[in-house]
Amino acid sequence: MLKIKYTLLVRHFDGKTSSDEDIEINRWLDENITNFLTYKRLKGVWKKAISPVSAQEIKEEQLAWKGIIQKILKEDT
């Protein structure tokens, strides 16, 4: 089972990954539906993060990012 670093996904969403990194992401996406759904969810959160949002959307986004950061920290331990 391939693991993906969430920081790599954020760079991918921002168009800053190399072709090798894109291949790694695509392999991870093709591995199973859970990875694909995780990718879609995180991309949605990222898109909202870079666009103008309401106060409620900011609160929801902060909660989503808090969850992502917790996953990143858990992954690094």
C-alpha positions as CSV (number, residue, x, y, z in Angstrom):
1,M,0.0,0.0,0.0
2,L,1.4,3.3,-1.1
3,K,1.4,6.3,1.4
4,I,1.1,9.8,0.2
5,K,2.4,12.9,1.9
6,Y,-0.4,15.5,2.2
7,T,2.2,18.3,1.6
8,L,2.9,16.7,-1.8
9,L,-0.8,16.8,-2.6
10,V,-1.0,20.5,-1.8
11,R,1.9,21.2,-4.1
12,H,0.2,19.1,-6.8
13,F,-3.0,21.2,-6.4
14,D,-0.9,24.3,-6.8
15,G,0.7,22.9,-10.0
16,K,4.2,22.8,-8.4
17,T,5.0,19.1,-8.6
18,S,7.5,17.4,-10.9
19,S,6.5,14.8,-13.5
20,D,7.9,12.1,-11.2
21,E,5.8,13.4,-8.3
22,D,2.7,13.4,-10.5
23,I,3.4,9.8,-11.4
24,E,3.7,9.0,-7.7
25,I,0.3,10.7,-7.0
26,N,-1.4,8.9,-9.9
27,R,-0.1,5.5,-8.7
28,W,-1.5,6.4,-5.3
29,L,-4.8,7.4,-6.8
30,D,-5.1,4.2,-8.8
31,E,-4.4,2.0,-5.8
32,N,-7.9,2.2,-4.4
33,I,-11.1,4.2,-4.2
34,T,-10.4,5.5,-0.7
35,N,-7.3,7.3,-2.0
36,F,-9.3,8.8,-4.9
37,L,-12.0,10.0,-2.6
38,T,-9.5,11.5,-0.2
39,Y,-7.9,13.3,-3.1
40,K,-11.2,14.8,-4.2
41,R,-12.1,15.9,-0.7
42,L,-8.7,17.5,-0.1
43,K,-8.7,19.2,-3.5
44,G,-12.2,20.7,-2.7
45,V,-10.9,22.0,0.6
46,W,-7.8,23.5,-1.2
47,K,-9.9,25.2,-3.8
48,K,-12.1,26.8,-1.1
49,A,-8.9,27.9,0.7
50,I,-7.7,29.9,-2.3
51,S,-11.0,31.6,-3.2
52,P,-12.9,34.3,-1.4
53,V,-15.2,32.8,1.3
54,S,-17.8,33.7,3.9
55,A,-17.2,33.6,7.6
56,Q,-19.0,30.3,7.9
57,E,-16.9,28.8,5.1
58,I,-13.8,30.0,6.8
59,K,-14.8,28.3,10.0
60,E,-15.5,25.0,8.1
61,E,-12.2,25.3,6.3
62,Q,-10.3,25.8,9.5
63,L,-11.9,22.6,10.9
64,A,-11.0,20.7,7.7
65,W,-7.4,21.9,7.8
66,K,-7.1,21.1,11.4
67,G,-8.0,17.5,10.5
68,I,-5.5,17.5,7.7
69,I,-2.8,18.9,9.9
70,Q,-3.5,16.2,12.5
71,K,-3.1,13.5,9.8
72,I,0.2,15.1,8.7
73,L,1.5,15.1,12.2
74,K,0.3,11.6,12.9
75,E,2.0,10.5,9.6
76,D,5.3,12.1,10.6
77,T,5.5,10.3,14.0
